[in-house]
Structures are given as C-alpha cells and as structure tokens.
Amino acid sequence: MMHSVQKITPCLWFNGNAEAAARFYTEIFPNSKIGQILRYGEEGREIHGQEPGSVLTVAFELDGQTFTGLNGGPLFQFSEAISFQVNCETQDEVDHYWRLLSEGGPPEAQQCSWLKDQFGVSWQIVPTLMIKLLTDPDPVKAGRVMKAMMGMKKIDIDEIKRAYAG
C-alpha cells in the first residue's frame, strides 16, 4: 500500500527542545506518534552553530496530522499570530486538552479559549457547539454567546448554552 505524504505540513521552530515538545504533544493527543528524527552533522556547523548529533528536526503526528519540529535556535519565537484549534465535542474533551496543554504555560495568555503551552505555542480549545451558537442567525442570541465567551478563559459549554438561551 502506498503511503501518501501530507501536502502541507506545519513546521514549528524551537530553540533546542523540538523533541521534548513532540513527545509532550504525542502524549496528549490520540492517534499520535514520533516519526523520523534528523540530527545535525559536522557539515555546515559554521552556519548552523548546532552541536553535531543534536536534533535538527523531528517528524511527529498529532491525531493523524503531520508536523515537523525544527531546532533552529533562539532567533524566532512563537506568537499568537499562529495557533492550533482543537475542536471538542464535550466539556470533558475541553477540560482534558485545556488541562494538559496549559500545564507550564503562562496563565496571562489564557483568554476566550486561547492558551499558550510551556513551549510558547498557542492553542484554541474550541467546543464545536460554541461555533454553532456564535453563527446563529439570531444576532441577539449570538451576541449573548459572544459576550459570555469574552469573559471566559477555558470555555464552559453549560454557561455558553445558558447565555444562548437568555
């Protein structure tokens, strides 16, 4: 059976901890695994400045989605300009991903379903019901949901439902 390569693979730039991040993420998401790990060699050391044998890239999958972690050094940092949305069907799912991904991350970065993890990567832990209610054709109901969401860090589905109902 031919294995096709995913057309677009997000590449995340880390400062020496790409493998640790990949292991952290693969323990959180089901259907996840570490793939090939490439290491820096002596060749090009004057340019890359990395220790030969240290991890250059680590391929990993999170729930079937492929990623590459690159140890590129301290030059670039993560920002909220890029985030990963985790769509959740239940409050238990929201609680699970929020608890694990926010562990070690800055509490001040938590707002409206957004959080930053211990590596600085931004995540949105999104109940699918919230999106449905926010896009309701009734602007009053959708507005109440938006107002409720804006006051939350981790989304409380019951509270969102109460806001929607008025």
N, C-alpha and C positions, 0 to 999 in steps of 0.2 A: 504494500500500500504506500502510495506517495504521500509524504508529509509536506504540505504547502507552508511557505513562510508567510507570516502575517505581513501585509503590505506596509503598514505604518506601525512602528514600534517606538514608544516614548523612551528617550534616553535621559536618565537623571544624573546630574553632575554632583558627585560627592567629594568630600575632602578626606580621602583615606578610609572611609567607612562604608563603601558600597556593599561589600559582602555582608557586613553586620546588618545593614538596612534590609537587604534582600532576605536574609534569614528571619529578621523581625517580621517583615510583611508576609512571608510564606507561612509563618506560624499562625497568622491571624485569619487569612482567607482560605476557604476550602478549595480543593482542586488546584493547588499551588505547588510549585517546585522550583528548586535551583537548577539551572542549566549549566552551560559551559562557562568556565572561569578562565579568562586570559590573563597572563601575567606580563609585567614589564620585563624587558630584557636589558642587557647592557647597551645594545644598539639604540642610539638616539638619546642616551642619558643626558647629554649636554643640552638637549632641548626640553625633554620631559622632566628631568630632575628627580625622577622617582627611583626608589631603591629596586635594583634588579630582583625579580622574584615576587615583588609585591603585586597585589591585584590591580590590573588595568581595567578590565570590565568583568561584570558578572551578569549572565543572562538569567532571567527568572520569569516565572508565570504566576499571576495572581488570578485565581478563578478562570484560568484559560487565556487571560490577556497577557501577551508577552511584553517585557520591559528589559531595558539594559541599564545597569548601574555602572557609571564610569567614575573612576577615581582620578579626577582632573586637577586636584589641588584646591587651594583656598581662593582662587581668583573670582569665581562666581558663586553666588548664594541663591537659595530658593526664595521665591516671593509668592504672594497671593495671586500674582498675575497668571499663574498656572496652578490648577488644583485638580484633584481627582474626586469625582462624585461617586458615592457608594449608595446605590438605590436600595432602599429597605422596605419590606412589606409589613413588618411588625415592629412594635416597640421593643420587643426582645432583641431584634436584629439591630435596631438603632442603639440600644444600650450596649450591646456586645461590641460593635465597631467603635463606638464613642469611647468606651472604657479602655479598650486595648490601644487604639491609635493615639489617644490623647496622653497616655502614660508617658511622663517625662517631657511632654511638650509644654510650652508656655500658656498658662491659663488666660493671660490677657489676649491671646489670639483666638479665643473661643467666642463666636457670635453667630447667631442665625444659622445654625447647622454647620458652621465652619470651625475647623480646628487645625492646629499645626502639631505635627508629631515631633518626637525627640530629635529627628534629623532635619527639621525645618520644612518638611513637605506639607503642603496644605491639602486638606481633605474636606469634603462636604458630605455629611452623613444625612441623607435625604429620604424621608418617608415618601413613597410614591403617592400616597393619599394627599399629602400636602400640596404637591404639584397639581393634582387634580382639582383640589379645592381652590387653589390660587388662580386657576384658569377658569373658574366658574363664570358663566355668562352674566350672573348677577353681580354687579360691581360692589354692592354693599356687603354681600357675603364674602366675596374675595378680599375686600378691603379689611374686614374684621380678621380674616386669617392672616393677612399681611401684617397687620398691627400686632397680633399675638406672636407671630414668628419673630418680628423685630425685637421683642422683649426677651427672647429665649437665647440660651447658648445651645444646649442639646435640645432637640425638638421633642416635645411631649405631644404625642398623637391625640390623646384624650383632650388635652387643652385646645389643640387645633380644631378638633371636632366641636367642642363647646363654643369656640369663637365663631365658627361657621354657622352653627345653629342659632346664634344670637342669644 
